[in-house]
Amino acid sequence: MKTIKYIILAVIILSTTMGSFSNLLAQENTLFAECYKRGELTAMLEKDDLFFSLLTSPDSDPEMARLGYCSEADMEKLWEHLHSKKIAKRFPEDLFFAWGWSPENGASTLYALKKSGEDVPGKSDLRSLSVQKSNSTTSYDLLISFSEEGAEKWAAMTKKNVGRNIAIIIEGKVVAAPTVREEIKFGKCMISGSYTKEEMNKMKTLLES
């Protein structure tokens, strides 16, 4: 009986501890997410917070979703810091962090995102996916078409976020975070950037699985 009591107590303690961190963990099936701006996130931290020394921001536009770049050597330290109880309590319940899909110059990009609800398109709302060569570069794009219901969700999401970034997430990492210029009513979305044909085909396969 003592063993059972100790196990139950340990589970309760673990659940209580994890509860304060759960808001910082990415949702498993998240495909699209609204973004916190860098200025919004940094306003939640003290000026001497470790965040500012571990993350470099050469293009630190407070309106952008990209928080900055972290070297591979500091990624674990920064991640643990942001998920520590002391820091986690500063963030809203809907906030979670995610790294960028591909490192840039040996450093990974960090984003602060908002948890999505049923009103945001998910994998079940995808109708078709196609890889095509970009018109202006040697890179490749991934064109996404939504179902009728998905198109309605996408239109509502883009209308709500005009002037802000929407993150596109695959396997828990941000592959792109374009700025919404206007409401998109036709059920289309394109992932573009410096991606090779192989990388885009990998994304397509992951979205289809």
C-alpha positions, 0 to 999 in steps of 0.5 A: 500500500505504501508503494501505491501511495508513493506512486500516486503522490509522485504522479500528482506532484508531476502533474502539478509541475507539468501543468505550469509548463504545458502552455509552452508545448506545441500541439501535436497536430498543429499545422497553422498558428497565429504568432506573437510578435517579437515586441510582444514577447520581449515585453513579457521579460525582464531586460536582463533576462537570459533570453537576450544573451542566448538569442541574437537578433540582427533584424530585431523588428518588434513587429516580426514573428521571428524572435531571433537566432540561437546557436546549436550550442545554446539551444538546449539551455535557452529551451530549458530557460523558457520552460522553467517555472520562473519564466513560464508563468510570465507567458499567456496560457495559449503561448508555445515555442517552436524552432524553425525548420532549417538552421540558418548559418548554423543557428536555429530560429525561434518563434512564439506561437498561439495554440490553435482551436477547431476554427484553424485549418488542420490536416483533415482540411487539406484537399491537395498538395503539389510541389512546383518550381518557384517563378523567380528562383531555383527554389521550390514551392509547396501549394496547398489547397483546402477543402470547402470547410478548410477554405472557410477556416483559412479565410477567417484566420487570414482576415483576423491576422491581416498585418501579422504573421501566420506560422506553418508548422510541420513536425512541430517546426516552423517551415514558414511564417509569412505576413498576411497582406489580406484575407485569402478567400480562395482556399489556397496557401503556398509555402515558399522560401529557400527550399530544394525540391527534395525538401518540399517533397519531404514536407508534402509526404509529411503532410499527406501521412 
